[in-house]
């Protein structure tokens, strides 16, 4: 899902080459975004940050087929493993001296389970479009604890990315240009699934929804603390996209049966983007904007009309500034705890050796 690269920055037609890092770039929306970015700016320095390096190399080769002159590099990153995050960030800083766009796209929804009663009830109701678009009240997941002692969904979808931003501060916060951090959120980001008393969602059954709502809150906090240093943060929703994550929710035969219905529904709703290319619309649109012009309270939605035309539209997020700040403080404290634990582990290993 992620990857690294060697980048030599130089003047190109009076401007510096842009450096772009994308997590979760080996398939789905992440790979579609990379293809669109290279089609827009073949001169940019693109780094794919991925967990599976074999798939990352396959993605890199696919991009080079359509863009033979592109500079695409790989960085090994498992964003759910904090030691991997620290190693990857250090490697990135050794090879780059700036970072213009950081797309935090990697995410997981482990062992999704569907409330079949709610599903069939919703399928034949007036709420069918919202049910498919948000998954609200429909999906639960089985979470687990990582070797770092964190809940896996929280670690992968939120905290690992937060730590990555913190580690890359020196490249993101520079006086000569503004940078943009973009979170791939979801319409499934529900306030009801998140609690400040349980930010890792240890006691709930909707860790994915909780982690995505937390990313909305965190983006607002990052703007509050970093805008004066040239770093801006934004949030997007890709709409309903058919990716590996989506296909894992229900058996494959069911998707085969229901896809014609979904294409039909798309005539009446713009949130059914369906393809990764369409789902990456808002991510790509943000690349074309000035970071300082974006609304920190907005989530930018990828939308597709019934005729297949893609466009981006901002929707005000259901978030509170005080809750956003409280989450940010909790994450800083957790960061200190995790760093100390990793240092202690290193000391124990050295002592044993």
C-alpha positions as CSV (number, residue, x, y, z in Angstrom):
1,X,0.0,0.0,0.0
2,X,3.0,2.5,0.3
3,X,6.5,3.3,-1.0
4,X,9.9,5.6,-1.3
5,X,12.2,7.3,-3.7
6,X,15.3,9.3,-4.7
7,X,14.4,12.8,-5.7
8,X,16.8,15.5,-6.9
9,X,15.1,18.9,-6.9
10,X,16.0,21.4,-9.5
11,X,14.6,24.4,-11.3
12,X,12.3,23.3,-14.2
13,X,10.9,26.1,-16.3
14,X,11.3,28.6,-13.5
15,X,9.7,26.4,-10.8
16,X,10.7,23.7,-8.4
17,X,9.4,20.2,-9.2
18,X,6.6,19.2,-6.9
19,X,7.1,16.3,-4.6
20,X,4.1,14.1,-3.9
21,X,3.8,11.2,-1.4
22,X,0.8,8.9,-1.6
23,X,0.1,6.1,0.9
24,X,-2.0,3.2,-0.2
25,X,-0.9,3.8,-3.8
26,X,-0.6,0.3,-5.2
27,X,-4.3,-0.1,-6.1
28,X,-7.7,1.4,-6.1
29,X,-8.2,5.1,-5.5
30,X,-4.5,5.6,-4.6
31,X,-3.2,4.2,-7.9
32,X,-5.9,6.0,-9.9
33,X,-4.9,9.3,-8.3
34,X,-1.2,8.7,-9.2
35,X,-2.2,8.1,-12.8
36,X,-4.2,11.3,-12.9
37,X,-1.4,13.3,-11.2
38,X,1.2,12.2,-13.8
39,X,-1.2,13.0,-16.6
40,X,-1.5,16.5,-15.2
41,X,2.1,17.1,-14.4
42,X,4.7,14.7,-15.8
43,X,7.5,16.6,-14.1
44,X,6.4,15.9,-10.5
45,X,8.4,13.6,-8.2
46,X,6.0,10.9,-7.2
47,X,6.6,8.5,-4.3
48,X,4.3,5.5,-3.7
49,X,4.3,4.5,-0.1
50,X,3.2,0.9,0.2
51,X,3.2,-2.0,2.6
52,X,3.4,-4.8,-0.1
53,X,6.5,-4.0,-2.2
54,X,5.7,-6.5,-4.8
55,X,2.4,-4.9,-5.5
56,X,4.0,-1.5,-5.3
57,X,6.5,-2.4,-8.0
58,X,3.7,-3.7,-10.2
59,X,1.9,-0.3,-9.7
60,X,5.1,1.6,-10.5
61,X,5.6,-0.4,-13.7
62,X,1.9,0.2,-14.7
63,X,2.4,3.9,-14.3
64,X,5.6,3.9,-16.3
65,X,3.9,2.2,-19.2
66,X,1.7,5.2,-19.7
67,X,4.3,7.7,-18.5
68,X,7.7,6.4,-19.5
69,X,9.6,9.5,-18.5
70,X,8.0,9.8,-15.1
71,X,10.0,9.8,-11.9
72,X,8.2,7.3,-9.7
73,X,9.8,5.8,-6.6
74,X,8.8,3.4,-3.9
75,X,8.9,3.7,-0.1
76,X,8.2,0.7,2.1
77,X,5.6,1.7,4.7
78,X,3.2,-0.2,6.9
79,X,1.3,2.7,8.3
80,X,-0.2,0.4,11.0
81,X,3.2,-0.3,12.4
82,X,4.7,2.7,14.2
83,X,8.3,1.4,13.9
84,X,7.8,1.1,10.1
85,X,6.4,4.7,10.0
86,X,9.5,6.0,11.7
87,X,11.8,4.1,9.5
88,X,10.0,5.2,6.3
89,X,9.9,8.8,7.4
90,X,13.6,8.8,8.0
91,X,14.3,7.2,4.6
92,X,12.1,9.8,2.9
93,X,13.9,12.7,4.7
94,X,17.3,11.3,3.5
95,X,16.2,11.4,-0.1
96,X,14.0,14.5,-0.3
97,X,14.3,18.1,1.0
98,X,10.7,19.1,0.5
99,X,7.2,17.7,0.3
100,X,4.4,19.5,-1.4
101,X,1.5,17.1,-1.2
102,X,1.0,14.3,1.3
103,X,-2.0,12.1,0.4
104,X,-3.0,10.0,3.4
105,X,-5.0,7.4,1.5
106,X,-4.2,4.0,3.0
107,X,-6.9,2.4,5.1
108,X,-8.3,-0.8,6.3
109,X,-11.7,-2.3,7.2
110,X,-10.9,-5.7,8.7
111,X,-13.4,-8.5,8.7
112,X,-16.4,-6.4,7.8
113,X,-19.7,-7.9,8.7
114,X,-23.1,-6.9,7.3
115,X,-26.3,-6.7,9.4
116,X,-28.2,-8.7,6.8
117,X,-31.6,-7.9,8.4
118,X,-30.8,-4.2,8.1
119,X,-29.4,-4.7,4.6
120,X,-32.5,-6.4,3.1
121,X,-34.8,-4.0,4.9
122,X,-32.9,-1.0,3.5
123,X,-32.6,-2.6,0.0
124,X,-36.3,-2.3,-0.5
125,X,-36.9,1.1,1.2
126,X,-36.6,4.8,0.3
127,X,-33.3,4.8,2.3
128,X,-31.5,2.5,-0.1
129,X,-29.3,5.2,-1.6
130,X,-28.1,6.5,1.8
131,X,-27.5,2.9,3.0
132,X,-25.1,2.2,0.1
133,X,-23.5,5.6,0.2
134,X,-22.7,5.7,3.9
135,X,-23.1,2.1,5.3
136,X,-24.6,3.7,8.4
137,X,-26.0,1.1,10.7
138,X,-25.1,-1.6,8.2
139,X,-21.4,-2.4,8.8
140,X,-19.5,-3.6,11.8
141,X,-15.8,-4.9,12.0
142,X,-13.7,-7.1,14.1
143,X,-10.7,-5.1,15.3
144,X,-7.5,-6.4,16.9
145,X,-4.5,-5.1,18.7
146,X,-1.2,-4.5,16.9
147,X,2.3,-5.4,18.2
148,X,2.6,-1.7,19.2
149,X,-0.4,-2.2,21.6
150,X,-2.8,-0.1,19.5
151,X,-6.1,-1.0,17.9
152,X,-5.4,-1.9,14.3
153,X,-8.0,0.2,12.6
154,X,-7.1,3.3,14.7
155,X,-3.4,2.7,14.1
156,X,-3.7,2.2,10.3
157,X,-6.4,4.8,9.4
158,X,-5.4,7.5,11.8
159,X,-2.5,7.3,14.2
160,X,0.1,6.0,11.8
161,X,-0.7,8.8,9.4
162,X,-0.6,11.4,12.3
163,X,2.8,10.1,13.3
164,X,4.0,10.3,9.6
165,X,2.9,14.0,9.4
166,X,4.7,14.7,12.7
167,X,7.9,13.0,11.4
168,X,7.8,14.9,8.0
169,X,7.2,18.3,9.6
170,X,10.5,19.7,8.4
171,X,9.6,18.9,4.8
172,X,6.0,20.0,5.0
173,X,6.6,23.3,6.9
174,X,8.9,25.5,4.7
175,X,8.9,29.2,4.1
176,X,9.1,29.1,0.3
177,X,5.9,27.2,-0.4
178,X,2.7,25.9,1.2
179,X,2.1,22.2,1.5
180,X,-1.2,20.2,1.6
181,X,-2.0,17.1,3.6
182,X,-5.1,15.3,2.3
183,X,-7.0,12.7,4.2
184,X,-9.2,10.1,2.4
185,X,-12.2,10.1,4.7
186,X,-15.6,8.5,4.1
187,X,-19.3,9.2,4.2
188,X,-19.2,6.5,6.8
189,X,-17.5,8.9,9.2
190,X,-20.2,9.2,11.8
191,X,-20.1,11.4,14.9
192,X,-22.2,8.7,16.7
193,X,-19.3,6.1,16.3
194,X,-16.6,8.3,17.9
195,X,-15.9,9.0,21.5
196,X,-13.2,11.1,23.1
197,X,-13.2,8.7,26.0
198,X,-12.4,5.8,23.6
199,X,-10.5,7.3,20.6
200,X,-9.2,3.9,19.6
201,X,-12.7,2.5,19.6
202,X,-11.8,-0.5,21.8
203,X,-15.3,-0.8,23.2
204,X,-17.3,-0.3,20.0
205,X,-18.2,-2.3,16.8
206,X,-17.6,0.4,14.2
207,X,-13.8,1.2,14.3
208,X,-13.7,2.2,10.7
209,X,-16.4,4.8,11.1
210,X,-14.8,6.1,14.3
211,X,-11.3,6.3,12.6
212,X,-12.7,8.2,9.7
213,X,-14.6,10.7,11.9
214,X,-11.4,11.1,13.9
215,X,-9.5,12.0,10.7
216,X,-12.1,14.7,10.0
217,X,-11.5,16.1,13.5
218,X,-7.7,15.9,13.2
219,X,-7.6,17.7,9.9
220,X,-9.2,20.7,11.5
221,X,-6.7,20.6,14.4
222,X,-3.8,20.4,12.0
223,X,-5.0,23.5,10.3
224,X,-5.3,25.3,13.6
225,X,-1.7,24.4,14.6
226,X,0.2,24.4,11.3
227,X,-1.4,27.0,8.9
228,X,1.0,29.7,10.2
229,X,3.9,27.4,9.2
230,X,2.6,26.8,5.6
231,X,1.0,23.4,6.2
232,X,-2.7,23.0,5.3
233,X,-4.9,20.0,5.8
234,X,-8.0,18.9,3.9
235,X,-10.5,16.0,3.8
236,X,-12.2,14.2,0.9
237,X,-14.9,11.6,0.5
238,X,-14.4,9.4,-2.6
239,X,-18.1,8.4,-2.7
240,X,-19.1,4.7,-3.2
241,X,-16.2,3.2,-5.0
242,X,-15.8,-0.5,-6.0
243,X,-12.3,-1.3,-4.6
244,X,-10.8,-4.3,-2.9
245,X,-12.0,-2.9,0.4
246,X,-15.6,-2.6,-0.9
247,X,-15.6,-6.1,-2.5
248,X,-14.6,-7.6,0.8
249,X,-17.8,-6.6,2.5
250,X,-20.1,-9.0,0.7
251,X,-19.5,-12.3,-1.3
252,X,-18.4,-11.7,-4.9
253,X,-21.5,-13.4,-6.4
254,X,-23.7,-10.8,-4.6
255,X,-21.8,-7.9,-6.2
256,X,-22.3,-9.5,-9.6
257,X,-26.0,-9.6,-9.0
258,X,-26.4,-6.2,-7.5
259,X,-24.0,-4.1,-9.8
260,X,-26.7,-3.5,-12.5
261,X,-28.9,-2.1,-9.8
262,X,-26.1,0.1,-8.6
263,X,-25.4,1.5,-12.0
264,X,-29.2,2.2,-12.3
265,X,-29.2,4.0,-9.0
266,X,-26.3,6.2,-10.1
267,X,-28.7,7.9,-12.5
268,X,-30.5,9.3,-9.5
269,X,-27.6,10.0,-7.1
270,X,-24.2,11.6,-7.6
271,X,-22.4,9.8,-4.7
272,X,-22.1,6.5,-6.6
273,X,-18.7,7.2,-8.2
274,X,-18.1,3.4,-8.5
275,X,-14.7,3.5,-10.3
276,X,-11.4,4.4,-8.6
277,X,-10.8,7.0,-11.3
278,X,-14.0,8.7,-10.4
279,X,-13.5,8.3,-6.7
280,X,-10.1,10.1,-7.0
281,X,-11.8,13.2,-8.4
282,X,-11.7,15.2,-5.2
283,X,-8.1,14.2,-4.5
284,X,-7.1,15.3,-7.9
285,X,-9.1,18.5,-7.7
286,X,-7.3,19.5,-4.5
287,X,-4.0,19.1,-6.3
288,X,-5.1,21.9,-8.6
289,X,-6.1,24.3,-5.8
290,X,-4.0,26.7,-3.6
291,X,-3.9,25.1,-0.2
292,X,-4.6,28.3,1.6
293,X,-7.9,28.8,-0.4
294,X,-9.5,25.6,1.0
295,X,-12.2,25.5,3.7
296,X,-10.9,23.7,6.8
297,X,-14.4,22.9,7.9
298,X,-15.4,21.3,4.5
299,X,-15.1,17.7,3.3
300,X,-14.6,17.7,-0.5
301,X,-16.7,15.0,-2.1
302,X,-16.0,13.2,-5.4
303,X,-19.3,13.1,-7.3
304,X,-20.4,11.6,-10.6
305,X,-23.5,12.7,-12.5
306,X,-25.9,10.3,-14.1
307,X,-24.2,11.1,-17.4
308,X,-20.8,10.1,-16.0
309,X,-19.4,13.6,-15.5
310,X,-17.0,14.0,-12.5
311,X,-16.9,17.0,-10.3
312,X,-16.0,18.0,-6.7
313,X,-18.3,19.6,-4.2
314,X,-17.6,20.8,-0.6
315,X,-19.9,19.8,2.3
316,X,-19.6,21.3,5.8
317,X,-18.4,18.6,8.2
318,X,-20.3,17.7,11.4
319,X,-17.4,18.4,13.7
320,X,-16.7,20.6,16.7
321,X,-13.5,22.7,17.2
322,X,-13.3,21.8,20.9
323,X,-13.5,18.1,20.3
324,X,-11.0,18.5,17.5
325,X,-8.5,20.1,19.8
326,X,-9.1,17.6,22.6
327,X,-8.4,14.7,20.1
328,X,-5.2,16.4,19.0
329,X,-4.0,16.7,22.6
330,X,-4.8,13.1,23.2
331,X,-2.9,12.0,20.1
332,X,0.2,14.1,21.2
333,X,0.2,12.3,24.5
334,X,-0.2,8.9,22.8
335,X,2.7,9.8,20.5
336,X,4.9,10.4,23.5
337,X,3.8,7.0,25.0
338,X,4.5,5.1,21.8
339,X,7.9,6.7,21.2
340,X,8.9,5.9,24.8
341,X,7.8,2.3,24.4
342,X,9.8,1.9,21.2
343,X,12.9,3.4,22.8
344,X,12.5,1.1,25.8
345,X,12.2,-1.9,23.4
346,X,15.4,-0.8,21.7
347,X,17.2,-0.6,25.0
348,X,16.1,-4.0,26.0
349,X,17.2,-5.5,22.7
350,X,20.7,-3.9,23.1
351,X,20.9,-5.1,26.6
352,X,20.1,-8.7,25.6
353,X,22.7,-8.6,22.9
